[in-house]
Amino acid sequence: MPLDPDFVADCLYESDGLMIDEVLKVDLEQSLVQVRMPTHENLPITATQRVRPGIHPRHVSGGLMVHMTGVAAFAHFYYVLGLRHGQGWTGYGVRIQDARFHKLADIGPPLVLECKAVHVRRMPPKMLVRYEFNFTQEGVLVYQGQQTAFWMQVEVPTEVRESA
């Protein structure tokens, strides 16, 4: 399904930082979300690579893929956990337990970013969530990781509520 305008408006990143164009799957029972990321030569960091044919091909930067774990986790936050930034919820990655790059992600075919919560600890108004990530391209695993995020609800200042 195309991105919901409400999701885009609520997101922690503007569209240049969001870099996904479709929600492929939301599975509440499995606590899982899949989103699609187009790949092209003008992606942040990727666009500045020094390409040397036969030595260093242009590819989706590993640093950008780590950023995309945050985007996928936000999609999980929104679609699976039902939390809203506009209601004062915010979050931060607090620990990368594991990050493995299995293969370079090529330019052209989109990446499928899968994010699954494997442990959720609720401490209202806070939540600690451990995620597993599997990023594939044309069915081949390119990135796999585990990270923990800390979500919390804070009071929305009056001036922010009034401008929304």
N, C-alpha and C positions, 0 to 999 in steps of 0.2 A: 504494500500500500504506500502511496506517496506520503511524504511527511505532512503531518497534521499541522496547520498553521498555529494552533494553540501550543503544540509542543515546541515549535520553532520560537515562538514569542516567549516561552517560559525558560528556554535553554540558557545555560550558563555561558554559552559562547554565541557570538554573532555568526552569521552564515559562513564567513571566511574561516572561522575556527571550527565550525560544526562538521563540514566536509562529508556529510552523508546525504544521500538523496532518496532513500527508501527504507521503510521498515518492512523486513521480510517475514518476521515471525515474532509473535508474542505468545509465550506459553506460561501461564500463571502457575499451573501445576508443577512444572519443572523449574520455575523461577528463572526463565531464560528469555533472552531477546536476541534477535539477529537483525542487523542493519547492513545496508550496502554502501560501500565507499567507492566512488569512481576514482580511477587513477589516471593521471595525466602529467605531462612534463612540468606544469606550472604549480605543482603542489609545493607548499612551504618546505624549505630545506632541500627537497628534491630538485627544485629549480636551480639551486646554486651548486649542484654537484659538478665536479670536473670530470667529464666523460672522456674515457680513453678506450677506444674500441679494442676489444680483446683483452683488456685489463680491468677496467672499471666501468661497467655499463650503468646507464641511468636506471634508477630503481626507486621504489617508495622507501624513503629514509626510515631506518629503525627508530630514530628519535620521534619521528612523526607517528609511527605505529604505537609507541608508548603513549603519546598524546591521545591517540584514537581509543585507547583503553578507557580513558576518562570520558570520551564522547559516548562510547558503548555503555559504560556504567551509568551515565546520565539517562540514556534511553531506558535502561533497566529501572532506574530511580523513578522515572515518569510513568512508564507503561506497566511495569510489574508491581513496584512498591506503591504506586499511586501518589507519590509525593510531588509537591509543586513548589518551585522556586518562588513564585509569586505569593505563596502563603508563608514565606519565611524559611523554607527549607533550603539548605545549602550543604555542600559537601566538599571534601578534599581527599585525595589519595594520601594514605599515611604510610603505606609500606608496599614495596614490590618484593614479594617472596621469591618469585621465579620469573624469568623472562628468557625465552629461547627462540632464536631465529632459525628456523629450519631451512629456509630457502629465501633467496632474494625475491621480493615482490616486484613483478614486472610492471612496466607502464603499459596501459591499455585495458586489460581485463579488470573488472571491478573486484574489490575485496569483499568478502562476506565476513563481517565481524560478529562473532558470537560471544555473548556475555551471560554467564550463569552464576547466580548466587549459590554458594555451597555452604555457607554458614551465615546466619543473620542473628545478631544479638541486639534485642530491643531494650533500650533503657530510656523510656520517654523523658524528654523530647529529643533523644539521641538514638542513633543506630550505628552499629559497627557491622559492616558487611564484607565478607571475604568472597572474592570473585575468581572464577576461572575464565580465561579468554582463549578462544581458538579462532584465528583469522585464517581463512582459506582463499585461494585464488584458483578458479577453475577446478575446484574440488581437491586441491593440493594444500596441505598445511604449510603456512609460511611463518606463523608466529603463534606461540603458546605461552601463557603466563598465568600467574596467580598474584593477585593484589588485594589489599584491604583498603576500604574507604570508610570514612567517618562522616555520617550524615547528621545534621542537627537542625533543629527548628529554632529560629531566633525571632524576636518580636520585630515586625516590620515597622520602621519609623513612619510616623504620620505623613510626612512630606512625600515619602515613596508611595504609600497607599493612595494618596490623593492624586498623584501623577499617573497612576496606572489606569 
